[in-house]
Structures are given as C-alpha cells and as structure tokens.
C-alpha cells in the first residue's frame, strides 16, 4: 500500500487526510464509549449533578476522547486508516 506521508508521519494527499480524519473520529467515538463504561466523571453523593449531569456528561466525554486522540490516542486510528486505504485500493 502506497500512502504519502509527511516527515511527521501524517497523510499528505487530500484523500488520505480525509480518511485520517474519519479514522480519528472513529477512534474518538470508541474512546468516548469506553470512558462512559468506566463511569469517568460520574459524581456521587450530595454534590452529584443529577439529570443535567447525565444529559450533558456525554459532551465532556466526547471532548476528552477527542483530546486523547489529538495527542496520539491508542493507535486505533492508524489501524482504521490503513484498513480504509486498503478498502479503496481493492
């Protein structure tokens, strides 16, 4: 598979950049769900946020997941990207 990468290891073609962005988006979605399952950010006791916390907690988890991906993530985006590239070539 021939992928044009910059010296920093990022895709250089417009098509590869679009695939890379989608791969990162998918990794962020996965991480957000994993953070949800861990109960991260859930308040307990008298200072719990109630229904508002339940409704808006997903926004916090989504942003946390995006930041994790933005700092390198867990490597899932790279695997997704390579899989998407193979799908286009075949």
HTML snippet that shows the backbone in 3Dmol.js (N, CA, C, O; Angstrom):
<script src="https://3Dmol.org/build/3Dmol-min.js"></script>
<div id="view" style="width:600px;height:400px;position:relative"></div>
<script>
const pdb = `
ATOM      1  N   UNK A   1       0.856  -1.174   0.000  1.00  0.00           N
ATOM      2  CA  UNK A   1       0.000   0.000   0.000  1.00  0.00           C
ATOM      3  C   UNK A   1       0.899   1.233   0.000  1.00  0.00           C
ATOM      4  O   UNK A   1       1.785   1.363   0.844  1.00  0.00           O
ATOM      5  N   UNK A   2       0.669   2.119  -0.934  1.00  0.00           N
ATOM      6  CA  UNK A   2       1.461   3.335  -1.053  1.00  0.00           C
ATOM      7  C   UNK A   2       0.685   4.501  -0.453  1.00  0.00           C
ATOM      8  O   UNK A   2      -0.304   4.960  -1.024  1.00  0.00           O
ATOM      9  N   UNK A   3       1.138   4.970   0.689  1.00  0.00           N
ATOM     10  CA  UNK A   3       0.495   6.097   1.364  1.00  0.00           C
ATOM     11  C   UNK A   3       1.507   7.220   1.450  1.00  0.00           C
ATOM     12  O   UNK A   3       2.616   7.028   1.948  1.00  0.00           O
ATOM     13  N   UNK A   4       1.126   8.405   0.959  1.00  0.00           N
ATOM     14  CA  UNK A   4       2.010   9.557   1.027  1.00  0.00           C
ATOM     15  C   UNK A   4       1.944  10.155   2.421  1.00  0.00           C
ATOM     16  O   UNK A   4       0.904  10.654   2.852  1.00  0.00           O
ATOM     17  N   UNK A   5       3.079  10.097   3.122  1.00  0.00           N
ATOM     18  CA  UNK A   5       3.134  10.635   4.477  1.00  0.00           C
ATOM     19  C   UNK A   5       4.149  11.755   4.558  1.00  0.00           C
ATOM     20  O   UNK A   5       5.164  11.746   3.860  1.00  0.00           O
ATOM     21  N   UNK A   6       3.868  12.710   5.408  1.00  0.00           N
ATOM     22  CA  UNK A   6       4.808  13.795   5.658  1.00  0.00           C
ATOM     23  C   UNK A   6       5.922  13.259   6.553  1.00  0.00           C
ATOM     24  O   UNK A   6       5.816  12.142   7.060  1.00  0.00           O
ATOM     25  N   UNK A   7       6.994  14.040   6.756  1.00  0.00           N
ATOM     26  CA  UNK A   7       8.047  13.589   7.671  1.00  0.00           C
ATOM     27  C   UNK A   7       7.521  13.324   9.080  1.00  0.00           C
ATOM     28  O   UNK A   7       8.099  12.522   9.815  1.00  0.00           O
ATOM     29  N   UNK A   8       6.437  13.986   9.462  1.00  0.00           N
ATOM     30  CA  UNK A   8       5.863  13.780  10.790  1.00  0.00           C
ATOM     31  C   UNK A   8       4.982  12.537  10.829  1.00  0.00           C
ATOM     32  O   UNK A   8       4.452  12.196  11.886  1.00  0.00           O
ATOM     33  N   UNK A   9       4.812  11.848   9.688  1.00  0.00           N
ATOM     34  CA  UNK A   9       4.015  10.639   9.645  1.00  0.00           C
ATOM     35  C   UNK A   9       2.542  10.872   9.405  1.00  0.00           C
ATOM     36  O   UNK A   9       1.727   9.980   9.640  1.00  0.00           O
ATOM     37  N   UNK A  10       2.189  12.050   8.943  1.00  0.00           N
ATOM     38  CA  UNK A  10       0.783  12.375   8.665  1.00  0.00           C
ATOM     39  C   UNK A  10       0.515  12.280   7.165  1.00  0.00           C
ATOM     40  O   UNK A  10       1.401  12.545   6.353  1.00  0.00           O
ATOM     41  N   UNK A  11      -0.718  11.898   6.800  1.00  0.00           N
ATOM     42  CA  UNK A  11      -1.074  11.816   5.375  1.00  0.00           C
ATOM     43  C   UNK A  11      -0.935  13.176   4.686  1.00  0.00           C
ATOM     44  O   UNK A  11      -1.233  14.217   5.272  1.00  0.00           O
ATOM     45  N   UNK A  12      -0.476  13.146   3.430  1.00  0.00           N
ATOM     46  CA  UNK A  12      -0.265  14.400   2.706  1.00  0.00           C
ATOM     47  C   UNK A  12      -1.279  14.648   1.601  1.00  0.00           C
ATOM     48  O   UNK A  12      -1.535  15.801   1.256  1.00  0.00           O
ATOM     49  N   UNK A  13      -1.863  13.592   1.035  1.00  0.00           N
ATOM     50  CA  UNK A  13      -2.840  13.820  -0.027  1.00  0.00           C
ATOM     51  C   UNK A  13      -4.188  14.198   0.590  1.00  0.00           C
ATOM     52  O   UNK A  13      -4.469  13.867   1.741  1.00  0.00           O
ATOM     53  N   UNK A  14      -5.002  14.883  -0.180  1.00  0.00           N
ATOM     54  CA  UNK A  14      -6.304  15.318   0.328  1.00  0.00           C
ATOM     55  C   UNK A  14      -7.171  14.114   0.693  1.00  0.00           C
ATOM     56  O   UNK A  14      -7.856  14.121   1.716  1.00  0.00           O
ATOM     57  N   UNK A  15      -7.138  13.095  -0.139  1.00  0.00           N
ATOM     58  CA  UNK A  15      -7.928  11.892   0.120  1.00  0.00           C
ATOM     59  C   UNK A  15      -7.456  11.200   1.411  1.00  0.00           C
ATOM     60  O   UNK A  15      -8.270  10.782   2.234  1.00  0.00           O
ATOM     61  N   UNK A  16      -6.132  11.087   1.572  1.00  0.00           N
ATOM     62  CA  UNK A  16      -5.598  10.456   2.777  1.00  0.00           C
ATOM     63  C   UNK A  16      -5.904  11.286   4.023  1.00  0.00           C
ATOM     64  O   UNK A  16      -6.162  10.729   5.090  1.00  0.00           O
ATOM     65  N   UNK A  17      -5.878  12.606   3.895  1.00  0.00           N
ATOM     66  CA  UNK A  17      -6.217  13.456   5.045  1.00  0.00           C
ATOM     67  C   UNK A  17      -7.668  13.250   5.456  1.00  0.00           C
ATOM     68  O   UNK A  17      -7.982  13.223   6.647  1.00  0.00           O
ATOM     69  N   UNK A  18      -8.555  13.106   4.474  1.00  0.00           N
ATOM     70  CA  UNK A  18      -9.976  12.871   4.777  1.00  0.00           C
ATOM     71  C   UNK A  18     -10.157  11.517   5.464  1.00  0.00           C
ATOM     72  O   UNK A  18     -10.922  11.402   6.423  1.00  0.00           O
ATOM     73  N   UNK A  19      -9.456  10.494   4.975  1.00  0.00           N
ATOM     74  CA  UNK A  19      -9.536   9.175   5.605  1.00  0.00           C
ATOM     75  C   UNK A  19      -8.959   9.202   7.017  1.00  0.00           C
ATOM     76  O   UNK A  19      -9.495   8.574   7.930  1.00  0.00           O
ATOM     77  N   UNK A  20      -7.856   9.939   7.187  1.00  0.00           N
ATOM     78  CA  UNK A  20      -7.225  10.048   8.504  1.00  0.00           C
ATOM     79  C   UNK A  20      -8.173  10.736   9.489  1.00  0.00           C
ATOM     80  O   UNK A  20      -8.278  10.323  10.644  1.00  0.00           O
ATOM     81  N   UNK A  21      -8.857  11.779   9.033  1.00  0.00           N
ATOM     82  CA  UNK A  21      -9.811  12.495   9.900  1.00  0.00           C
ATOM     83  C   UNK A  21     -10.946  11.561  10.314  1.00  0.00           C
ATOM     84  O   UNK A  21     -11.357  11.567  11.474  1.00  0.00           O
ATOM     85  N   UNK A  22     -11.452  10.765   9.386  1.00  0.00           N
ATOM     86  CA  UNK A  22     -12.521   9.805   9.706  1.00  0.00           C
ATOM     87  C   UNK A  22     -12.018   8.750  10.676  1.00  0.00           C
ATOM     88  O   UNK A  22     -12.729   8.370  11.606  1.00  0.00           O
ATOM     89  N   UNK A  23     -10.800   8.276  10.465  1.00  0.00           N
ATOM     90  CA  UNK A  23     -10.231   7.265  11.359  1.00  0.00           C
ATOM     91  C   UNK A  23     -10.095   7.819  12.777  1.00  0.00           C
ATOM     92  O   UNK A  23     -10.384   7.124  13.751  1.00  0.00           O
ATOM     93  N   UNK A  24      -9.653   9.071  12.887  1.00  0.00           N
ATOM     94  CA  UNK A  24      -9.538   9.695  14.203  1.00  0.00           C
ATOM     95  C   UNK A  24     -10.917   9.881  14.840  1.00  0.00           C
ATOM     96  O   UNK A  24     -11.079   9.700  16.047  1.00  0.00           O
ATOM     97  N   UNK A  25     -11.893  10.236  14.034  1.00  0.00           N
ATOM     98  CA  UNK A  25     -13.257  10.398  14.529  1.00  0.00           C
ATOM     99  C   UNK A  25     -13.792   9.074  15.086  1.00  0.00           C
ATOM    100  O   UNK A  25     -14.431   9.050  16.138  1.00  0.00           O
ATOM    101  N   UNK A  26     -13.525   7.983  14.377  1.00  0.00           N
ATOM    102  CA  UNK A  26     -13.966   6.675  14.842  1.00  0.00           C
ATOM    103  C   UNK A  26     -13.258   6.273  16.135  1.00  0.00           C
ATOM    104  O   UNK A  26     -13.878   5.704  17.033  1.00  0.00           O
ATOM    105  N   UNK A  27     -11.959   6.569  16.227  1.00  0.00           N
ATOM    106  CA  UNK A  27     -11.226   6.263  17.462  1.00  0.00           C
ATOM    107  C   UNK A  27     -11.785   7.078  18.626  1.00  0.00           C
ATOM    108  O   UNK A  27     -11.935   6.557  19.731  1.00  0.00           O
ATOM    109  N   UNK A  28     -12.092   8.340  18.386  1.00  0.00           N
ATOM    110  CA  UNK A  28     -12.655   9.184  19.438  1.00  0.00           C
ATOM    111  C   UNK A  28     -14.017   8.664  19.901  1.00  0.00           C
ATOM    112  O   UNK A  28     -14.321   8.686  21.093  1.00  0.00           O
ATOM    113  N   UNK A  29     -14.829   8.199  18.958  1.00  0.00           N
ATOM    114  CA  UNK A  29     -16.131   7.636  19.311  1.00  0.00           C
ATOM    115  C   UNK A  29     -15.952   6.387  20.169  1.00  0.00           C
ATOM    116  O   UNK A  29     -16.652   6.205  21.164  1.00  0.00           O
ATOM    117  N   UNK A  30     -15.018   5.534  19.781  1.00  0.00           N
ATOM    118  CA  UNK A  30     -14.728   4.328  20.551  1.00  0.00           C
ATOM    119  C   UNK A  30     -14.271   4.696  21.963  1.00  0.00           C
ATOM    120  O   UNK A  30     -14.764   4.140  22.944  1.00  0.00           O
ATOM    121  N   UNK A  31     -13.334   5.631  22.061  1.00  0.00           N
ATOM    122  CA  UNK A  31     -12.818   6.031  23.368  1.00  0.00           C
ATOM    123  C   UNK A  31     -13.903   6.661  24.237  1.00  0.00           C
ATOM    124  O   UNK A  31     -13.942   6.429  25.445  1.00  0.00           O
ATOM    125  N   UNK A  32     -14.769   7.441  23.639  1.00  0.00           N
ATOM    126  CA  UNK A  32     -15.858   8.060  24.382  1.00  0.00           C
ATOM    127  C   UNK A  32     -16.749   6.989  25.009  1.00  0.00           C
ATOM    128  O   UNK A  32     -17.151   7.106  26.166  1.00  0.00           O
ATOM    129  N   UNK A  33     -17.049   5.958  24.244  1.00  0.00           N
ATOM    130  CA  UNK A  33     -17.860   4.855  24.777  1.00  0.00           C
ATOM    131  C   UNK A  33     -17.132   4.116  25.889  1.00  0.00           C
ATOM    132  O   UNK A  33     -17.747   3.709  26.875  1.00  0.00           O
ATOM    133  N   UNK A  34     -15.826   3.941  25.733  1.00  0.00           N
ATOM    134  CA  UNK A  34     -15.052   3.274  26.775  1.00  0.00           C
ATOM    135  C   UNK A  34     -15.020   4.119  28.053  1.00  0.00           C
ATOM    136  O   UNK A  34     -15.131   3.587  29.158  1.00  0.00           O
ATOM    137  N   UNK A  35     -14.869   5.431  27.895  1.00  0.00           N
ATOM    138  CA  UNK A  35     -14.889   6.321  29.055  1.00  0.00           C
ATOM    139  C   UNK A  35     -16.244   6.275  29.754  1.00  0.00           C
ATOM    140  O   UNK A  35     -16.319   6.328  30.981  1.00  0.00           O
ATOM    141  N   UNK A  36     -17.298   6.178  28.976  1.00  0.00           N
ATOM    142  CA  UNK A  36     -18.652   6.087  29.534  1.00  0.00           C
ATOM    143  C   UNK A  36     -18.788   4.825  30.377  1.00  0.00           C
ATOM    144  O   UNK A  36     -19.328   4.861  31.483  1.00  0.00           O
ATOM    145  N   UNK A  37     -18.295   3.711  29.847  1.00  0.00           N
ATOM    146  CA  UNK A  37     -18.410   2.440  30.554  1.00  0.00           C
ATOM    147  C   UNK A  37     -17.583   2.401  31.834  1.00  0.00           C
ATOM    148  O   UNK A  37     -17.905   1.647  32.753  1.00  0.00           O
ATOM    149  N   UNK A  38     -16.528   3.199  31.907  1.00  0.00           N
ATOM    150  CA  UNK A  38     -15.721   3.228  33.124  1.00  0.00           C
ATOM    151  C   UNK A  38     -16.367   4.074  34.214  1.00  0.00           C
ATOM    152  O   UNK A  38     -15.983   3.991  35.381  1.00  0.00           O
ATOM    153  N   UNK A  39     -17.355   4.894  33.829  1.00  0.00           N
ATOM    154  CA  UNK A  39     -18.002   5.760  34.807  1.00  0.00           C
ATOM    155  C   UNK A  39     -17.213   7.035  35.065  1.00  0.00           C
ATOM    156  O   UNK A  39     -17.455   7.724  36.056  1.00  0.00           O
ATOM    157  N   UNK A  40     -16.279   7.353  34.191  1.00  0.00           N
ATOM    158  CA  UNK A  40     -15.454   8.546  34.357  1.00  0.00           C
ATOM    159  C   UNK A  40     -16.314   9.804  34.444  1.00  0.00           C
ATOM    160  O   UNK A  40     -17.178  10.032  33.598  1.00  0.00           O
ATOM    161  N   UNK A  41     -16.077  10.603  35.449  1.00  0.00           N
ATOM    162  CA  UNK A  41     -16.777  11.869  35.599  1.00  0.00           C
ATOM    163  C   UNK A  41     -18.097  11.778  36.326  1.00  0.00           C
ATOM    164  O   UNK A  41     -18.780  12.787  36.496  1.00  0.00           O
ATOM    165  N   UNK A  42     -18.467  10.593  36.755  1.00  0.00           N
ATOM    166  CA  UNK A  42     -19.730  10.411  37.456  1.00  0.00           C
ATOM    167  C   UNK A  42     -19.577  10.882  38.893  1.00  0.00           C
ATOM    168  O   UNK A  42     -18.718  10.387  39.622  1.00  0.00           O
ATOM    169  N   UNK A  43     -20.398  11.827  39.299  1.00  0.00           N
ATOM    170  CA  UNK A  43     -20.357  12.329  40.668  1.00  0.00           C
ATOM    171  C   UNK A  43     -21.273  11.511  41.553  1.00  0.00           C
ATOM    172  O   UNK A  43     -22.335  11.058  41.126  1.00  0.00           O
ATOM    173  N   UNK A  44     -20.857  11.332  42.764  1.00  0.00           N
ATOM    174  CA  UNK A  44     -21.672  10.599  43.719  1.00  0.00           C
ATOM    175  C   UNK A  44     -21.877  11.451  44.960  1.00  0.00           C
ATOM    176  O   UNK A  44     -21.096  12.359  45.245  1.00  0.00           O
ATOM    177  N   UNK A  45     -22.918  11.151  45.678  1.00  0.00           N
ATOM    178  CA  UNK A  45     -23.168  11.843  46.925  1.00  0.00           C
ATOM    179  C   UNK A  45     -24.005  13.087  46.738  1.00  0.00           C
ATOM    180  O   UNK A  45     -24.691  13.240  45.727  1.00  0.00           O
ATOM    181  N   UNK A  46     -23.950  13.976  47.713  1.00  0.00           N
ATOM    182  CA  UNK A  46     -24.771  15.175  47.732  1.00  0.00           C
ATOM    183  C   UNK A  46     -24.444  16.188  46.659  1.00  0.00           C
ATOM    184  O   UNK A  46     -25.263  17.061  46.372  1.00  0.00           O
ATOM    185  N   UNK A  47     -23.269  16.098  46.060  1.00  0.00           N
ATOM    186  CA  UNK A  47     -22.885  17.074  45.042  1.00  0.00           C
ATOM    187  C   UNK A  47     -23.027  16.540  43.624  1.00  0.00           C
ATOM    188  O   UNK A  47     -22.484  17.119  42.683  1.00  0.00           O
ATOM    189  N   UNK A  48     -23.743  15.454  43.470  1.00  0.00           N
ATOM    190  CA  UNK A  48     -23.962  14.893  42.135  1.00  0.00           C
ATOM    191  C   UNK A  48     -24.781  15.875  41.304  1.00  0.00           C
ATOM    192  O   UNK A  48     -25.589  16.632  41.842  1.00  0.00           O
ATOM    193  N   UNK A  49     -24.570  15.857  40.017  1.00  0.00           N
ATOM    194  CA  UNK A  49     -25.205  16.818  39.121  1.00  0.00           C
ATOM    195  C   UNK A  49     -26.624  16.487  38.714  1.00  0.00           C
ATOM    196  O   UNK A  49     -27.270  17.275  38.023  1.00  0.00           O
ATOM    197  N   UNK A  50     -27.116  15.343  39.128  1.00  0.00           N
ATOM    198  CA  UNK A  50     -28.487  14.972  38.806  1.00  0.00           C
ATOM    199  C   UNK A  50     -28.703  14.726  37.330  1.00  0.00           C
ATOM    200  O   UNK A  50     -27.809  14.264  36.620  1.00  0.00           O
ATOM    201  N   UNK A  51     -29.910  15.043  36.879  1.00  0.00           N
ATOM    202  CA  UNK A  51     -30.283  14.761  35.486  1.00  0.00           C
ATOM    203  C   UNK A  51     -29.469  15.591  34.492  1.00  0.00           C
ATOM    204  O   UNK A  51     -29.190  15.130  33.385  1.00  0.00           O
ATOM    205  N   UNK A  52     -29.091  16.799  34.874  1.00  0.00           N
ATOM    206  CA  UNK A  52     -28.274  17.633  33.985  1.00  0.00           C
ATOM    207  C   UNK A  52     -26.921  17.009  33.724  1.00  0.00           C
ATOM    208  O   UNK A  52     -26.414  17.046  32.603  1.00  0.00           O
ATOM    209  N   UNK A  53     -26.339  16.439  34.760  1.00  0.00           N
ATOM    210  CA  UNK A  53     -25.046  15.778  34.599  1.00  0.00           C
ATOM    211  C   UNK A  53     -25.180  14.568  33.673  1.00  0.00           C
ATOM    212  O   UNK A  53     -24.312  14.322  32.837  1.00  0.00           O
ATOM    213  N   UNK A  54     -26.251  13.829  33.824  1.00  0.00           N
ATOM    214  CA  UNK A  54     -26.474  12.667  32.971  1.00  0.00           C
ATOM    215  C   UNK A  54     -26.657  13.085  31.509  1.00  0.00           C
ATOM    216  O   UNK A  54     -26.144  12.428  30.603  1.00  0.00           O
ATOM    217  N   UNK A  55     -27.384  14.169  31.287  1.00  0.00           N
ATOM    218  CA  UNK A  55     -27.664  14.609  29.922  1.00  0.00           C
ATOM    219  C   UNK A  55     -26.454  15.206  29.232  1.00  0.00           C
ATOM    220  O   UNK A  55     -26.275  15.014  28.030  1.00  0.00           O
ATOM    221  N   UNK A  56     -25.623  15.922  29.963  1.00  0.00           N
ATOM    222  CA  UNK A  56     -24.508  16.637  29.335  1.00  0.00           C
ATOM    223  C   UNK A  56     -23.147  15.989  29.562  1.00  0.00           C
ATOM    224  O   UNK A  56     -22.138  16.471  29.048  1.00  0.00           O
ATOM    225  N   UNK A  57     -23.111  14.913  30.320  1.00  0.00           N
ATOM    226  CA  UNK A  57     -21.853  14.215  30.558  1.00  0.00           C
ATOM    227  C   UNK A  57     -21.235  13.679  29.281  1.00  0.00           C
ATOM    228  O   UNK A  57     -20.014  13.567  29.179  1.00  0.00           O
ATOM    229  N   UNK A  58     -22.077  13.343  28.297  1.00  0.00           N
ATOM    230  CA  UNK A  58     -21.559  12.810  27.041  1.00  0.00           C
ATOM    231  C   UNK A  58     -20.712  13.848  26.306  1.00  0.00           C
ATOM    232  O   UNK A  58     -19.748  13.496  25.626  1.00  0.00           O
ATOM    233  N   UNK A  59     -21.069  15.121  26.439  1.00  0.00           N
ATOM    234  CA  UNK A  59     -20.288  16.171  25.781  1.00  0.00           C
ATOM    235  C   UNK A  59     -18.871  16.230  26.357  1.00  0.00           C
ATOM    236  O   UNK A  59     -17.897  16.390  25.622  1.00  0.00           O
ATOM    237  N   UNK A  60     -18.772  16.100  27.670  1.00  0.00           N
ATOM    238  CA  UNK A  60     -17.465  16.100  28.328  1.00  0.00           C
ATOM    239  C   UNK A  60     -16.654  14.892  27.891  1.00  0.00           C
ATOM    240  O   UNK A  60     -15.482  15.027  27.543  1.00  0.00           O
ATOM    241  N   UNK A  61     -17.262  13.716  27.905  1.00  0.00           N
ATOM    242  CA  UNK A  61     -16.553  12.503  27.483  1.00  0.00           C
ATOM    243  C   UNK A  61     -16.108  12.592  26.024  1.00  0.00           C
ATOM    244  O   UNK A  61     -15.002  12.168  25.688  1.00  0.00           O
ATOM    245  N   UNK A  62     -16.959  13.139  25.157  1.00  0.00           N
ATOM    246  CA  UNK A  62     -16.591  13.288  23.741  1.00  0.00           C
ATOM    247  C   UNK A  62     -15.371  14.182  23.587  1.00  0.00           C
ATOM    248  O   UNK A  62     -14.461  13.870  22.818  1.00  0.00           O
ATOM    249  N   UNK A  63     -15.349  15.284  24.309  1.00  0.00           N
ATOM    250  CA  UNK A  63     -14.200  16.202  24.223  1.00  0.00           C
ATOM    251  C   UNK A  63     -12.942  15.573  24.797  1.00  0.00           C
ATOM    252  O   UNK A  63     -11.851  15.749  24.254  1.00  0.00           O
ATOM    253  N   UNK A  64     -13.091  14.840  25.897  1.00  0.00           N
ATOM    254  CA  UNK A  64     -11.928  14.156  26.472  1.00  0.00           C
ATOM    255  C   UNK A  64     -11.378  13.138  25.481  1.00  0.00           C
ATOM    256  O   UNK A  64     -10.163  13.023  25.317  1.00  0.00           O
ATOM    257  N   UNK A  65     -12.259  12.405  24.824  1.00  0.00           N
ATOM    258  CA  UNK A  65     -11.833  11.403  23.842  1.00  0.00           C
ATOM    259  C   UNK A  65     -11.123  12.069  22.666  1.00  0.00           C
ATOM    260  O   UNK A  65     -10.105  11.565  22.192  1.00  0.00           O
ATOM    261  N   UNK A  66     -11.655  13.200  22.189  1.00  0.00           N
ATOM    262  CA  UNK A  66     -11.014  13.922  21.081  1.00  0.00           C
ATOM    263  C   UNK A  66      -9.618  14.383  21.466  1.00  0.00           C
ATOM    264  O   UNK A  66      -8.698  14.338  20.649  1.00  0.00           O
ATOM    265  N   UNK A  67      -9.458  14.825  22.704  1.00  0.00           N
ATOM    266  CA  UNK A  67      -8.129  15.268  23.156  1.00  0.00           C
ATOM    267  C   UNK A  67      -7.157  14.097  23.252  1.00  0.00           C
ATOM    268  O   UNK A  67      -5.978  14.233  22.926  1.00  0.00           O
ATOM    269  N   UNK A  68      -7.651  12.959  23.695  1.00  0.00           N
ATOM    270  CA  UNK A  68      -6.794  11.772  23.753  1.00  0.00           C
ATOM    271  C   UNK A  68      -6.311  11.414  22.354  1.00  0.00           C
ATOM    272  O   UNK A  68      -5.129  11.137  22.149  1.00  0.00           O
ATOM    273  N   UNK A  69      -7.228  11.420  21.394  1.00  0.00           N
ATOM    274  CA  UNK A  69      -6.871  11.106  20.003  1.00  0.00           C
ATOM    275  C   UNK A  69      -5.913  12.158  19.455  1.00  0.00           C
ATOM    276  O   UNK A  69      -4.958  11.823  18.754  1.00  0.00           O
ATOM    277  N   UNK A  70      -6.161  13.424  19.768  1.00  0.00           N
ATOM    278  CA  UNK A  70      -5.310  14.510  19.297  1.00  0.00           C
ATOM    279  C   UNK A  70      -3.880  14.418  19.800  1.00  0.00           C
ATOM    280  O   UNK A  70      -2.964  14.980  19.200  1.00  0.00           O
ATOM    281  N   UNK A  71      -3.693  13.709  20.903  1.00  0.00           N
ATOM    282  CA  UNK A  71      -2.349  13.555  21.471  1.00  0.00           C
ATOM    283  C   UNK A  71      -1.747  12.183  21.177  1.00  0.00           C
ATOM    284  O   UNK A  71      -0.805  11.749  21.839  1.00  0.00           O
ATOM    285  N   UNK A  72      -2.306  11.512  20.176  1.00  0.00           N
ATOM    286  CA  UNK A  72      -1.732  10.240  19.767  1.00  0.00           C
ATOM    287  C   UNK A  72      -2.664   9.063  19.954  1.00  0.00           C
ATOM    288  O   UNK A  72      -2.496   8.031  19.305  1.00  0.00           O
ATOM    289  N   UNK A  73      -3.634   9.200  20.825  1.00  0.00           N
ATOM    290  CA  UNK A  73      -4.616   8.147  21.022  1.00  0.00           C
ATOM    291  C   UNK A  73      -4.016   6.833  21.455  1.00  0.00           C
ATOM    292  O   UNK A  73      -2.961   6.789  22.088  1.00  0.00           O
ATOM    293  N   UNK A  74      -4.700   5.763  21.105  1.00  0.00           N
ATOM    294  CA  UNK A  74      -4.254   4.418  21.474  1.00  0.00           C
ATOM    295  C   UNK A  74      -3.794   3.628  20.252  1.00  0.00           C
ATOM    296  O   UNK A  74      -3.528   2.430  20.354  1.00  0.00           O
ATOM    297  N   UNK A  75      -3.701   4.280  19.113  1.00  0.00           N
ATOM    298  CA  UNK A  75      -3.232   3.640  17.892  1.00  0.00           C
ATOM    299  C   UNK A  75      -4.335   3.046  17.027  1.00  0.00           C
ATOM    300  O   UNK A  75      -4.065   2.503  15.956  1.00  0.00           O
ATOM    301  N   UNK A  76      -5.561   3.149  17.485  1.00  0.00           N
ATOM    302  CA  UNK A  76      -6.674   2.589  16.733  1.00  0.00           C
ATOM    303  C   UNK A  76      -6.892   3.333  15.417  1.00  0.00           C
ATOM    304  O   UNK A  76      -7.214   2.710  14.405  1.00  0.00           O
ATOM    305  N   UNK A  77      -6.723   4.645  15.417  1.00  0.00           N
ATOM    306  CA  UNK A  77      -6.930   5.442  14.195  1.00  0.00           C
ATOM    307  C   UNK A  77      -5.998   4.989  13.077  1.00  0.00           C
ATOM    308  O   UNK A  77      -6.398   4.948  11.913  1.00  0.00           O
ATOM    309  N   UNK A  78      -4.764   4.652  13.424  1.00  0.00           N
ATOM    310  CA  UNK A  78      -3.826   4.205  12.395  1.00  0.00           C
ATOM    311  C   UNK A  78      -4.295   2.905  11.755  1.00  0.00           C
ATOM    312  O   UNK A  78      -4.209   2.747  10.537  1.00  0.00           O
ATOM    313  N   UNK A  79      -4.785   1.984  12.557  1.00  0.00           N
ATOM    314  CA  UNK A  79      -5.287   0.714  12.023  1.00  0.00           C
ATOM    315  C   UNK A  79      -6.532   0.940  11.158  1.00  0.00           C
ATOM    316  O   UNK A  79      -6.679   0.338  10.095  1.00  0.00           O
ATOM    317  N   UNK A  80      -7.409   1.803  11.622  1.00  0.00           N
ATOM    318  CA  UNK A  80      -8.617   2.116  10.849  1.00  0.00           C
ATOM    319  C   UNK A  80      -8.232   2.769   9.530  1.00  0.00           C
ATOM    320  O   UNK A  80      -8.766   2.421   8.477  1.00  0.00           O
ATOM    321  N   UNK A  81      -7.294   3.725   9.591  1.00  0.00           N
ATOM    322  CA  UNK A  81      -6.834   4.422   8.389  1.00  0.00           C
ATOM    323  C   UNK A  81      -6.284   3.434   7.367  1.00  0.00           C
ATOM    324  O   UNK A  81      -6.640   3.490   6.190  1.00  0.00           O
ATOM    325  N   UNK A  82      -5.429   2.544   7.812  1.00  0.00           N
ATOM    326  CA  UNK A  82      -4.817   1.583   6.893  1.00  0.00           C
ATOM    327  C   UNK A  82      -5.880   0.647   6.305  1.00  0.00           C
ATOM    328  O   UNK A  82      -5.801   0.267   5.137  1.00  0.00           O
ATOM    329  N   UNK A  83      -6.863   0.285   7.116  1.00  0.00           N
ATOM    330  CA  UNK A  83      -7.946  -0.559   6.622  1.00  0.00           C
ATOM    331  C   UNK A  83      -8.785   0.178   5.576  1.00  0.00           C
ATOM    332  O   UNK A  83      -9.162  -0.407   4.560  1.00  0.00           O
ATOM    333  N   UNK A  84      -9.077   1.444   5.817  1.00  0.00           N
ATOM    334  CA  UNK A  84      -9.833   2.249   4.854  1.00  0.00           C
ATOM    335  C   UNK A  84      -9.059   2.393   3.544  1.00  0.00           C
ATOM    336  O   UNK A  84      -9.640   2.324   2.461  1.00  0.00           O
ATOM    337  N   UNK A  85      -7.755   2.592   3.651  1.00  0.00           N
ATOM    338  CA  UNK A  85      -6.913   2.727   2.448  1.00  0.00           C
ATOM    339  C   UNK A  85      -6.926   1.441   1.641  1.00  0.00           C
ATOM    340  O   UNK A  85      -7.006   1.486   0.413  1.00  0.00           O
ATOM    341  N   UNK A  86      -6.849   0.303   2.301  1.00  0.00           N
ATOM    342  CA  UNK A  86      -6.881  -0.977   1.604  1.00  0.00           C
ATOM    343  C   UNK A  86      -8.218  -1.187   0.927  1.00  0.00           C
ATOM    344  O   UNK A  86      -8.283  -1.723  -0.180  1.00  0.00           O
ATOM    345  N   UNK A  87      -9.292  -0.763   1.592  1.00  0.00           N
ATOM    346  CA  UNK A  87     -10.630  -0.884   1.007  1.00  0.00           C
ATOM    347  C   UNK A  87     -10.779  -0.081  -0.256  1.00  0.00           C
ATOM    348  O   UNK A  87     -11.475  -0.504  -1.179  1.00  0.00           O
ATOM    349  N   UNK A  88     -10.137   1.080  -0.321  1.00  0.00           N
ATOM    350  CA  UNK A  88     -10.206   1.918  -1.533  1.00  0.00           C
ATOM    351  C   UNK A  88      -9.361   1.342  -2.648  1.00  0.00           C
ATOM    352  O   UNK A  88      -9.705   1.468  -3.823  1.00  0.00           O
ATOM    353  N   UNK A  89      -8.263   0.715  -2.290  1.00  0.00           N
ATOM    354  CA  UNK A  89      -7.362   0.168  -3.314  1.00  0.00           C
ATOM    355  C   UNK A  89      -7.944  -1.102  -3.943  1.00  0.00           C
ATOM    356  O   UNK A  89      -7.646  -1.434  -5.090  1.00  0.00           O
ATOM    357  N   UNK A  90      -8.780  -1.804  -3.172  1.00  0.00           N
ATOM    358  CA  UNK A  90      -9.287  -3.097  -3.656  1.00  0.00           C
ATOM    359  C   UNK A  90     -10.608  -3.035  -4.263  1.00  0.00           C
ATOM    360  O   UNK A  90     -11.133  -4.057  -4.704  1.00  0.00           O
TER     361      UNK A  90
END
`;
const viewer = $3Dmol.createViewer("view");
viewer.addModel(pdb, "pdb");
viewer.setStyle({}, {cartoon: {color: "spectrum"}});
viewer.zoomTo();
viewer.render();
</script>
